[in-house]
Amino acid sequence: HVQLVESGGDSVQAGGSLRLSCVVSGYVYKDKCMAWFRQAPGKEREAVASIYTVDGSTYYADSVKGRFTISKDNGADGVNILYLQMNTLKPEDTAMYYCAALYDRRDCYAATRGHAVTAAYWGQGTQVTVS
């Protein structure tokens, strides 16, 4: 049973920081792409960061480059954790943030360039509000 469970969302002031976590269980994410997406009210979902699990290559949307950092931990017993460190937060970062399991390295790059990609699994989301 695959589960992606996000946490860490909160309400913060502009300029602040948050770290989101996504616990990934029941899914072998070796040779896969893991990503963070966000969706603000009335807007389309967009990928903000992705990481290719084979070599740790990371990709970022232009809107968050230099402010957000994606990383991962390889845990034991099939449990892995994906992180999104968000610094210098802006009101326009307000959104529901989701982690997702994509399929391959091409998805990692394509997603952050705004291209549509198919996700194998999604988490339920965690809310980030910046005021």
N, CA, C and O atoms as a DFTB+ gen file, in Angstrom:
524 C
 N C O
     1  1       0.860      -1.194       0.000
     2  2       0.000       0.000       0.000
     3  2       0.883       1.226       0.000
     4  3       1.628       1.455       0.953
     5  1       0.810       2.017      -1.057
     6  2       1.638       3.206      -1.198
     7  2       0.979       4.385      -0.485
     8  3      -0.217       4.637      -0.632
     9  1       1.787       5.089       0.282
    10  2       1.305       6.303       0.935
    11  2       2.317       7.414       0.811
    12  3       3.516       7.190       0.979
    13  1       1.847       8.607       0.519
    14  2       2.642       9.819       0.535
    15  2       1.923      10.767       1.491
    16  3       0.795      11.185       1.231
    17  1       2.575      11.098       2.585
    18  2       1.932      11.910       3.610
    19  2       2.772      13.149       3.870
    20  3       3.895      13.061       4.367
    21  1       2.213      14.307       3.528
    22  2       2.912      15.571       3.726
    23  2       2.630      16.147       5.104
    24  3       1.602      15.862       5.718
    25  1       3.564      16.962       5.575
    26  2       3.379      17.720       6.805
    27  2       4.296      18.932       6.771
    28  3       5.168      19.047       5.909
    29  1       4.087      19.823       7.712
    30  2       4.968      20.986       7.836
    31  2       4.363      22.290       7.369
    32  3       4.953      23.351       7.573
    33  1       3.194      22.236       6.745
    34  2       2.559      23.466       6.310
    35  2       2.137      24.317       7.500
    36  3       1.822      23.799       8.572
    37  1       2.136      25.631       7.295
    38  2       1.802      26.537       8.398
    39  2       1.515      27.920       7.827
    40  3       1.616      28.149       6.621
    41  1       1.162      28.820       8.709
    42  2       1.004      30.236       8.345
    43  2       2.225      30.983       8.835
    44  3       2.573      30.904      10.013
    45  1       2.881      31.710       7.942
    46  2       4.094      32.442       8.300
    47  2       4.050      33.828       7.681
    48  3       3.265      34.097       6.771
    49  1       4.896      34.692       8.184
    50  2       5.009      36.029       7.612
    51  2       5.983      36.014       6.442
    52  3       6.874      35.169       6.361
    53  1       5.796      36.956       5.553
    54  2       6.694      37.094       4.413
    55  2       8.132      37.217       4.905
    56  3       8.416      37.909       5.883
    57  1       9.025      36.536       4.209
    58  2      10.425      36.521       4.603
    59  2      10.787      35.348       5.489
    60  3      11.964      35.084       5.734
    61  1       9.775      34.646       5.968
    62  2      10.015      33.514       6.853
    63  2      10.364      32.243       6.100
    64  3      10.491      32.238       4.876
    65  1      10.519      31.159       6.864
    66  2      10.917      29.869       6.300
    67  2      10.017      28.757       6.819
    68  3       9.453      28.847       7.910
    69  1       9.898      27.717       6.020
    70  2       9.207      26.502       6.420
    71  2       9.921      25.321       5.788
    72  3      10.556      25.442       4.741
    73  1       9.803      24.178       6.444
    74  2      10.292      22.946       5.835
    75  2       9.139      21.954       5.764
    76  3       8.561      21.579       6.784
    77  1       8.819      21.541       4.557
    78  2       7.792      20.543       4.350
    79  2       8.438      19.158       4.275
    80  3       9.555      18.997       3.784
    81  1       7.707      18.178       4.771
    82  2       8.164      16.790       4.706
    83  2       7.104      15.939       4.034
    84  3       5.909      16.220       4.130
    85  1       7.550      14.909       3.362
    86  2       6.636      13.944       2.746
    87  2       7.184      12.554       3.041
    88  3       8.234      12.165       2.529
    89  1       6.466      11.820       3.865
    90  2       6.868      10.455       4.179
    91  2       6.305       9.540       3.099
    92  3       5.095       9.486       2.879
    93  1       7.187       8.836       2.442
    94  2       6.816       7.954       1.333
    95  2       6.981       6.512       1.799
    96  3       8.088       6.090       2.136
    97  1       5.909       5.772       1.819
    98  2       5.999       4.383       2.251
    99  2       5.337       3.475       1.218
   100  3       4.425       3.874       0.493
   101  1       5.826       2.252       1.181
   102  2       5.244       1.267       0.286
   103  2       5.563       1.499      -1.178
   104  3       4.925       0.914      -2.054
   105  1       6.544       2.346      -1.453
   106  2       6.862       2.689      -2.842
   107  2       8.363       2.696      -3.009
   108  3       9.082       3.370      -2.271
   109  1       8.822       1.951      -3.972
   110  2      10.250       1.926      -4.238
   111  2      10.577       3.062      -5.177
   112  3      10.310       2.982      -6.376
   113  1      11.158       4.127      -4.636
   114  2      11.375       5.279      -5.503
   115  2      12.775       5.352      -6.087
   116  3      13.239       6.406      -6.522
   117  1      13.421       4.220      -6.083
   118  2      14.690       4.138      -6.808
   119  2      14.396       4.293      -8.302
   120  3      13.409       3.762      -8.812
   121  1      15.250       5.011      -8.975
   122  2      15.094       5.236     -10.413
   123  2      13.826       6.000     -10.771
   124  3      13.254       5.827     -11.847
   125  1      13.408       6.842      -9.847
   126  2      12.190       7.594     -10.102
   127  2      12.449       9.081      -9.875
   128  3      13.524       9.497      -9.443
   129  1      11.446       9.839     -10.177
   130  2      11.489      11.267      -9.902
   131  2      10.458      11.573      -8.824
   132  3       9.308      11.145      -8.923
   133  1      10.858      12.300      -7.808
   134  2       9.944      12.772      -6.782
   135  2       9.855      14.284      -6.889
   136  3      10.848      14.955      -7.171
   137  1       8.672      14.812      -6.665
   138  2       8.477      16.245      -6.896
   139  2       7.530      16.866      -5.892
   140  3       6.710      16.188      -5.273
   141  1       7.665      18.178      -5.749
   142  2       6.722      18.984      -4.987
   143  2       5.953      19.858      -5.974
   144  3       6.534      20.522      -6.833
   145  1       4.643      19.838      -5.828
   146  2       3.750      20.691      -6.607
   147  2       3.020      21.622      -5.637
   148  3       2.996      21.394      -4.428
   149  1       2.431      22.668      -6.196
   150  2       1.562      23.511      -5.386
   151  2       0.396      23.995      -6.230
   152  3       0.478      24.089      -7.454
   153  1      -0.685      24.298      -5.539
   154  2      -1.851      24.826      -6.228
   155  2      -2.502      25.880      -5.354
   156  3      -2.929      25.604      -4.233
   157  1      -2.571      27.087      -5.882
   158  2      -3.225      28.191      -5.195
   159  2      -4.676      28.267      -5.682
   160  3      -4.982      27.805      -6.782
   161  1      -5.560      28.837      -4.885
   162  2      -6.965      28.947      -5.292
   163  2      -7.099      29.661      -6.624
   164  3      -6.532      30.736      -6.821
   165  1      -7.849      29.064      -7.535
   166  2      -8.086      29.672      -8.829
   167  2      -6.950      29.532      -9.817
   168  3      -7.022      30.060     -10.927
   169  1      -5.901      28.827      -9.426
   170  2      -4.750      28.662     -10.315
   171  2      -4.505      27.190     -10.609
   172  3      -4.972      26.310      -9.886
   173  1      -3.771      26.942     -11.674
   174  2      -3.426      25.572     -12.015
   175  2      -2.316      25.059     -11.102
   176  3      -1.513      25.827     -10.571
   177  1      -2.296      23.755     -10.940
   178  2      -1.231      23.143     -10.164
   179  2       0.083      23.286     -10.912
   180  3       0.130      23.116     -12.130
   181  1       1.145      23.596     -10.191
   182  2       2.457      23.760     -10.814
   183  2       3.503      23.021     -10.001
   184  3       3.423      22.947      -8.775
   185  1       4.481      22.478     -10.702
   186  2       5.607      21.835     -10.034
   187  2       6.592      22.906      -9.623
   188  3       6.930      23.774     -10.428
   189  1       7.056      22.864      -8.395
   190  2       8.037      23.846      -7.931
   191  2       9.431      23.268      -7.815
   192  3      10.412      23.993      -7.976
   193  1       9.543      21.962      -7.537
   194  2      10.865      21.362      -7.399
   195  2      10.758      19.860      -7.611
   196  3       9.730      19.249      -7.321
   197  1      11.831      19.278      -8.119
   198  2      11.858      17.834      -8.318
   199  2      13.269      17.319      -8.098
   200  3      14.244      18.065      -8.191
   201  1      13.358      16.027      -7.805
   202  2      14.648      15.402      -7.567
   203  2      14.642      14.016      -8.202
   204  3      13.694      13.247      -8.046
   205  1      15.709      13.718      -8.912
   206  2      15.853      12.411      -9.544
   207  2      16.602      11.529      -8.563
   208  3      17.725      11.842      -8.169
   209  1      15.977      10.418      -8.168
   210  2      16.501       9.650      -7.047
   211  2      17.786       8.895      -7.352
   212  3      18.489       8.482      -6.430
   213  1      18.101       8.710      -8.612
   214  2      19.315       7.952      -8.952
   215  2      20.571       8.739      -8.590
   216  3      21.470       8.214      -7.932
   217  1      20.629       9.982      -9.016
   218  2      21.852      10.753      -8.794
   219  2      21.624      12.033      -7.984
   220  3      22.553      12.812      -7.768
   221  1      20.393      12.241      -7.543
   222  2      20.120      13.407      -6.719
   223  2      20.019      14.711      -7.488
   224  3      19.991      15.781      -6.880
   225  1      19.964      14.646      -8.815
   226  2      19.814      15.878      -9.596
   227  2      18.516      16.581      -9.213
   228  3      17.477      15.944      -9.039
   229  1      18.595      17.893      -9.084
   230  2      17.424      18.667      -8.689
   231  2      17.049      19.674      -9.763
   232  3      17.896      20.135     -10.529
   233  1      15.782      20.004      -9.804
   234  2      15.246      20.930     -10.789
   235  2      14.248      21.840     -10.082
   236  3      13.522      21.406      -9.188
   237  1      14.220      23.107     -10.494
   238  2      13.354      24.068      -9.829
   239  2      12.621      24.946     -10.831
   240  3      13.147      25.276     -11.894
   241  1      11.400      25.318     -10.473
   242  2      10.696      26.332     -11.241
   243  2      11.395      27.668     -11.032
   244  3      11.964      27.912      -9.968
   245  1      11.356      28.521     -12.024
   246  2      12.029      29.818     -11.934
   247  2      11.526      30.637     -10.743
   248  3      12.280      31.401     -10.140
   249  1      10.258      30.471     -10.417
   250  2       9.655      31.281      -9.361
   251  2      10.208      30.976      -7.976
   252  3      10.051      31.784      -7.060
   253  1      10.852      29.824      -7.806
   254  2      11.352      29.461      -6.479
   255  2      12.857      29.238      -6.458
   256  3      13.429      28.997      -5.395
   257  1      13.494      29.313      -7.593
   258  2      14.929      29.047      -7.684
   259  2      15.692      29.996      -6.763
   260  3      15.471      31.207      -6.764
   261  1      16.591      29.411      -5.981
   262  2      17.374      30.210      -5.052
   263  2      16.721      30.384      -3.695
   264  3      17.363      30.836      -2.748
   265  1      15.444      30.026      -3.592
   266  2      14.732      30.152      -2.316
   267  2      14.314      28.796      -1.749
   268  3      14.299      28.614      -0.532
   269  1      13.980      27.857      -2.609
   270  2      13.525      26.536      -2.192
   271  2      14.610      25.506      -2.465
   272  3      15.369      25.624      -3.426
   273  1      14.671      24.486      -1.598
   274  2      15.611      23.391      -1.781
   275  2      14.890      22.068      -1.543
   276  3      14.268      21.866      -0.501
   277  1      14.982      21.178      -2.513
   278  2      14.386      19.854      -2.373
   279  2      15.490      18.867      -2.001
   280  3      16.611      18.953      -2.503
   281  1      15.158      17.939      -1.122
   282  2      16.127      16.923      -0.727
   283  2      15.367      15.665      -0.316
   284  3      14.140      15.655      -0.213
   285  1      16.145      14.598      -0.084
   286  2      15.507      13.337       0.298
   287  2      16.380      12.572       1.269
   288  3      17.603      12.707       1.268
   289  1      15.745      11.779       2.085
   290  2      16.425      10.832       2.956
   291  2      15.971       9.433       2.574
   292  3      14.790       9.204       2.314
   293  1      16.903       8.510       2.541
   294  2      16.542       7.119       2.280
   295  2      16.453       6.396       3.611
   296  3      17.467       6.079       4.234
   297  1      15.259       6.148       4.024
   298  2      15.061       5.525       5.322
   299  2      15.082       4.025       5.238
   300  3      15.328       3.451       4.177
   301  1      14.825       3.395       6.354
   302  2      14.809       1.936       6.439
   303  2      13.388       1.411       6.247
   304  3      12.410       2.155       6.323
   305  1      13.310       0.111       5.996
   306  2      12.017      -0.568       5.921
   307  2      11.096       0.033       4.881
   308  3       9.882       0.080       5.077
   309  1      11.672       0.501       3.757
   310  2      10.838       0.998       2.676
   311  2      10.203       2.345       2.916
   312  3       9.300       2.741       2.179
   313  1      10.651       3.059       3.928
   314  2      10.118       4.395       4.207
   315  2      11.172       5.427       3.835
   316  3      12.310       5.369       4.301
   317  1      10.786       6.354       3.005
   318  2      11.678       7.423       2.571
   319  2      10.999       8.763       2.839
   320  3       9.774       8.848       2.923
   321  1      11.807       9.794       2.970
   322  2      11.258      11.113       3.260
   323  2      11.763      12.118       2.242
   324  3      12.959      12.195       1.961
   325  1      10.849      12.873       1.706
   326  2      11.144      13.961       0.771
   327  2      10.931      15.270       1.512
   328  3       9.952      15.427       2.241
   329  1      11.850      16.206       1.323
   330  2      11.755      17.500       1.996
   331  2      11.679      18.647       0.986
   332  3      12.122      18.533      -0.157
   333  1      11.106      19.743       1.449
   334  2      11.153      20.990       0.698
   335  2      11.435      22.106       1.698
   336  3      10.566      22.499       2.476
   337  1      12.658      22.601       1.660
   338  2      13.021      23.745       2.498
   339  2      12.667      25.016       1.743
   340  3      13.127      25.236       0.623
   341  1      11.850      25.844       2.365
   342  2      11.376      27.062       1.712
   343  2      11.831      28.265       2.517
   344  3      11.433      28.436       3.670
   345  1      12.654      29.089       1.916
   346  2      13.166      30.289       2.561
   347  2      12.666      31.540       1.836
   348  3      12.201      31.482       0.698
   349  1      12.778      32.651       2.525
   350  2      12.372      33.948       1.957
   351  2      10.991      33.840       1.323
   352  3      10.789      34.213       0.167
   353  1      10.064      33.333       2.087
   354  2       8.723      33.099       1.562
   355  2       8.025      34.410       1.215
   356  3       8.213      35.435       1.871
   357  1       7.215      34.340       0.162
   358  2       6.472      35.490      -0.333
   359  2       4.970      35.172      -0.288
   360  3       4.586      34.002      -0.298
   361  1       4.133      36.190      -0.240
   362  2       2.684      35.921      -0.261
   363  2       2.258      35.073      -1.457
   364  3       1.320      34.283      -1.347
   365  1       2.923      35.223      -2.581
   366  2       2.563      34.433      -3.759
   367  2       2.946      32.964      -3.649
   368  3       2.613      32.170      -4.527
   369  1       3.643      32.597      -2.580
   370  2       3.929      31.187      -2.320
   371  2       2.764      30.500      -1.612
   372  3       2.783      29.284      -1.420
   373  1       1.763      31.266      -1.227
   374  2       0.601      30.693      -0.557
   375  2      -0.100      29.695      -1.476
   376  3      -0.491      30.029      -2.595
   377  1      -0.250      28.473      -0.987
   378  2      -0.854      27.410      -1.798
   379  2      -0.942      26.135      -0.971
   380  3      -0.384      26.035       0.122
   381  1      -1.660      25.162      -1.529
   382  2      -1.593      23.802      -1.010
   383  2      -0.418      23.135      -1.697
   384  3      -0.299      23.180      -2.921
   385  1       0.453      22.515      -0.910
   386  2       1.635      21.870      -1.448
   387  2       1.463      20.350      -1.391
   388  3       1.039      19.786      -0.383
   389  1       1.807      19.716      -2.505
   390  2       1.650      18.263      -2.638
   391  2       2.985      17.635      -3.033
   392  3       3.739      18.204      -3.822
   393  1       3.265      16.473      -2.484
   394  2       4.380      15.714      -3.033
   395  2       3.807      14.672      -3.975
   396  3       2.666      14.233      -3.833
   397  1       4.629      14.288      -4.938
   398  2       4.167      13.367      -5.972
   399  2       5.310      12.489      -6.429
   400  3       6.473      12.893      -6.432
   401  1       4.955      11.286      -6.812
   402  2       5.901      10.349      -7.400
   403  2       5.683      10.364      -8.903
   404  3       4.625       9.970      -9.393
   405  1       6.700      10.825      -9.631
   406  2       6.616      10.822     -11.086
   407  2       7.356       9.593     -11.607
   408  3       7.739       8.716     -10.832
   409  1       7.554       9.536     -12.924
   410  2       8.065       8.282     -13.459
   411  2       9.554       8.260     -13.764
   412  3      10.229       7.286     -13.431
   413  1      10.079       9.291     -14.379
   414  2      11.486       9.207     -14.750
   415  2      12.114      10.593     -14.802
   416  3      11.479      11.599     -14.488
   417  1      13.363      10.613     -15.203
   418  2      14.127      11.853     -15.190
   419  2      13.527      12.900     -16.116
   420  3      13.583      14.092     -15.816
   421  1      12.965      12.480     -17.220
   422  2      12.359      13.449     -18.140
   423  2      11.220      14.187     -17.443
   424  3      11.008      15.379     -17.669
   425  1      10.494      13.466     -16.596
   426  2       9.422      14.107     -15.840
   427  2       9.983      15.145     -14.880
   428  3       9.376      16.199     -14.690
   429  1      11.105      14.870     -14.285
   430  2      11.724      15.790     -13.342
   431  2      11.944      17.151     -13.994
   432  3      11.592      18.184     -13.426
   433  1      12.517      17.143     -15.169
   434  2      12.807      18.401     -15.863
   435  2      11.530      19.007     -16.423
   436  3      11.267      20.196     -16.244
   437  1      10.743      18.189     -17.097
   438  2       9.545      18.693     -17.777
   439  2       8.580      19.359     -16.806
   440  3       8.010      20.409     -17.103
   441  1       8.406      18.748     -15.662
   442  2       7.434      19.281     -14.708
   443  2       7.790      20.694     -14.293
   444  3       6.924      21.568     -14.253
   445  1       9.061      20.927     -13.984
   446  2       9.466      22.257     -13.503
   447  2       9.554      23.276     -14.627
   448  3       9.724      24.468     -14.371
   449  1       9.442      22.823     -15.861
   450  2       9.383      23.754     -16.998
   451  2       7.937      24.029     -17.390
   452  3       7.676      24.689     -18.396
   453  1       7.007      23.527     -16.603
   454  2       5.595      23.812     -16.840
   455  2       4.892      22.849     -17.773
   456  3       3.759      23.097     -18.185
   457  1       5.554      21.752     -18.110
   458  2       4.922      20.775     -18.988
   459  2       4.086      19.804     -18.161
   460  3       4.411      19.509     -17.011
   461  1       3.017      19.319     -18.759
   462  2       2.156      18.360     -18.070
   463  2       2.869      17.026     -17.933
   464  3       3.475      16.531     -18.884
   465  1       2.790      16.453     -16.747
   466  2       3.363      15.137     -16.507
   467  2       2.338      14.293     -15.771
   468  3       1.398      14.820     -15.176
   469  1       2.521      12.995     -15.816
   470  2       1.629      12.070     -15.121
   471  2       2.303      11.587     -13.849
   472  3       3.454      11.149     -13.866
   473  1       1.579      11.672     -12.760
   474  2       2.096      11.199     -11.488
   475  2       1.570       9.797     -11.188
   476  3       0.413       9.475     -11.453
   477  1       2.452       8.980     -10.630
   478  2       2.021       7.656     -10.210
   479  2       1.217       7.748      -8.914
   480  3       0.230       7.037      -8.723
   481  1       1.665       8.641      -8.029
   482  2       0.990       8.797      -6.732
   483  2       1.071      10.254      -6.284
   484  3       2.007      10.982      -6.613
   485  1       0.049      10.649      -5.518
   486  2      -0.010      11.991      -4.923
   487  2      -0.225      11.875      -3.421
   488  3      -0.830      10.922      -2.930
   489  1       0.288      12.872      -2.704
   490  2      -0.068      12.998      -1.307
   491  2      -1.343      13.806      -1.173
   492  3      -1.922      14.241      -2.169
   493  1      -1.776      14.005       0.063
   494  2      -3.047      14.690       0.290
   495  2      -2.882      16.204       0.405
   496  3      -3.866      16.941       0.351
   497  1      -1.657      16.664       0.560
   498  2      -1.387      18.098       0.576
   499  2      -1.220      18.667       1.967
   500  3      -1.742      18.130       2.944
   501  1      -0.476      19.774       2.042
   502  2      -0.306      20.531       3.278
   503  2      -0.343      22.016       2.922
   504  3       0.282      22.443       1.951
   505  1      -1.078      22.799       3.714
   506  2      -1.332      24.199       3.370
   507  2      -0.218      25.103       3.862
   508  3       0.212      25.026       5.013
   509  1       0.235      25.958       2.966
   510  2       1.209      26.998       3.310
   511  2       0.553      28.347       3.044
   512  3       0.070      28.609       1.943
   513  1       0.543      29.196       4.063
   514  2      -0.028      30.534       3.927
   515  2       1.018      31.553       4.337
   516  3       1.564      31.485       5.438
   517  1       1.295      32.499       3.449
   518  2       2.298      33.530       3.704
   519  2       1.604      34.896       3.654
   520  3       0.953      35.240       2.667
   521  1       1.754      35.658       4.728
   522  2       1.085      36.958       4.760
   523  2       2.063      38.090       5.061
   524  3       1.662      39.252       5.124
